[in-house]
Amino acid sequence: MKLAQTFGQFGGQYVPPLLVERLQELEQAFLRYKEDAAFKKELAKLLKDYVGRPSPLYFAERLSKQVGNKIYLKREDLNHTGAHKINNTLGQALLAKRMGRKTLIAETGAGQHGVATATAAALMGMDCIIFMGEVDVDKQKMNVYRMELLGAEVRVVKSGLKTLKEAVDEALMHYIEHPEVFYLLGSQVGPHPYPQIVRHFQKVIGEEAKKQILEQEGRLPDEIIACVGGGSNAIGIMSAFIDDKDVGLIGVEPAGKGLKTGKHAATLTLGSPGVIHGFRCMLLQDKDGNPSEVYSIASGLDYPGVSPEHSHLHETGRGEYVTVTDREALAAFHDVTRQEGIIPALETAHALAYLYKMKPEGKIVILNFSGRGDKDVDFVAKHR
Ligand SMILES: Cc1ncc(COP(=O)(O)O)c(C=O)c1O
């Protein structure tokens, strides 16, 4: 049995021959264990007792009044380690263990995936190396220290723009040179089978949300909203609703300092098909196909590529992708904190900012509250 390698024209495996065999081995292990009763039981127990799932679907009454739609927040911020990333890292770390791997490596932007991977490594008694750009290390100091406390080695990446793309470059290079490690990819990107694996381990978000909204409202929502960096939290919540054609799927990309300034990471909105990090997707690129410099105030959103599945949903029109600037995200960060008493991650604040741009029509909206803002408080305080 094999999984589909592509989503329409996007996805695939653009890697050196050396990696093809290892990715095939990964695919076979994934196919075997995702249906394995003992594996499923172990993961389900961890998600319940260690992560705290199911995460609540919370009706945000004051925010709803403010924006004129009925807003439900899917509280991934309440997960252990503070974001959705842990769902995927525990799944992949269990897979790594079944494959006999002893070292996990990962890239991180905001540090949430790094913390989640270091946590999984500590839990399972594995070694862990995290690659992180120098700019992000500076911005997300608390998460760097958390990773170190958890026993991970944080390798500071000083090439290029010193952010997420370069961290992925270095992690991939390390993976190629060290066949004994397991590369635990943190978003719905990378060569096949990673986008399928990440989708599988994140789809729990949407499955829970669907059940919860049916319990609370007796019907499906009008819109699902999520921020899009690489696309994992968005696909996690959207996947359960893709076949429900009346449910709108809205992904929010970072417009940074403005779409016309060149300082943004609005990949689906302004990109074109291209190849990065071993897969085909919508890409911000120059005329020679080199990834463009990208920017966002949120370290977890500044990636020049994006999930192949979101690229496909965008191309077919099933998904709608919109943008929010740094300024709008910061305003929502402050507003929602005051309205609801919940401090969002700057990534999540992008999705929240879109609520203020929607028409007030009394719609039922589920917003994936992908992470908590503790990691961003210092940064926001300095940049008020
Ligand atoms: C809290 C939070 N939300 C969203 C993202 C964006 O990643 P993705 O698009 O894979 O969900 C990140 C990435 O670091 C994050 O930390």
The ligand as an ORCA input file, in Angstrom:
! r2SCAN-3c Opt
* xyz 0 1
  C       1.170     28.925     18.159
  C       1.487     28.691     16.717
  N       0.495     28.787     15.805
  C       0.730     28.599     14.494
  C       2.010     28.311     14.016
  C       2.200     28.149     12.555
  O       2.494     26.843     12.159
  P       1.460     25.971     11.345
  O       1.031     26.778     10.168
  O       2.218     24.762     10.967
  O       0.325     25.663     12.245
  C       3.066     28.196     14.927
  C       4.416     27.893     14.477
  O       5.385     27.925     15.176
  C       2.796     28.397     16.312
  O       3.763     28.304     17.234
*
